């Protein structure tokens, strides 16, 4: 058994008691990104692609589902709300991990999700992790329903109506900042919270044959706006090409899944492929090649190995571009950042805590975490992909495929 397989086995075995004994905050009980449902995503993939003798994921899913009450509460966010568990069930069914009729199971739930998505978009909350775009990303799995198609068309129209035409293109100012008492809305080049996720979801709506003329125009004008904010650089530059947030405070960004250059590259690559726009895919490749020089913790702006803003997430982007292009530069970068992530794996020696040791902000600082976004579940999935020469579909939840 090689080092990656050994580490994966350790992560897998560490999660079993964490889920079985409900060692997660009650506020995250229904969470895909911060709770047990994302850990199950890792466990199902581990049992399918690493150790086919292991057999815990289905039983743990049944235990969680027995306690799950989607009719309670109105949090339908993709990160912490009800669409996360239902996305997992749909994903596992669609990719052959489970045999279940999720469309029949989700009939009333989809109707409720439409209602919640409407509420959030009415309040300009188009966030991927916490608002209407994440809900619409989930609803894309049910476009056989007329009410879903109608809602997605309305979603595109609302985005258009609330966007802002500028001399530099179309602004999508839906990122809420808290640095003023009343807060401000501005653009953010982000998969987690901003423009980049909206562009990819709009392209997926277009591919579903919904609101195609408006999707095309909205994407083209929004990409034009984004490209106008590219920073100047030369052969020795090590700074970001694109800012994370257009709040006037900084023009920089770290390498991460949540914000910045890799996000811009992924949005350009996805939309460029859908619309056969070579200038967009060329810019995506330029960003990825440029970012390859930011190959240290300091230049990348990272502190740990988590998926959201650490080396595990960077590795996932480069492995995606390797699969897409066969460019060995991207394979080398993926392997570099994956080794960085593996080398940082630290489990609690006495077993009193679960997950890997990651940076959790200035308040909690270094602590153990086993969730999908910030902990061992996300890192474990990136390691799984390193063992395979073809793409694995788990990264759909992160808009990487």
Buried (B, 14 or more C-beta within 10 A) or exposed (E): EEEBBEBBBBBBEBBBEBBBEBBBEEEBBBBBBBBBBBBBBBBBBBBBBBBEEBEBBBEBBEBBEEEBEBEEEEBBBBBBBBBBBBBBBBBBBEBEBBEEEBBEBBEEBBEBBBEBBBBBBEEBBBBBBBBBBBBBBBBBBBBEBEEBBEBBBBBBBBBBEBBEEEEEBBBBBBBBBEEEEEEEBBBBBBBBBBBBBBBBBBBBBBEBEBBEEBBBEBBBBBBEBBBEBBBEEEEEEEBBBBBBBBBEEEBBBBBBBBBBBBBBBBBBBBBBBBBEBEEBBEBBBBBBBBBBEBBEBEBBBBBBBBBBBBBBBBBBBBBBBBBBBEBEBBBBBBBBBBBBBBEBBBBEEEEEBBBBBBBBEEEEEEBBBBBBBBBBBBBBBBBBBBEEEEBBEBBBBBBBB
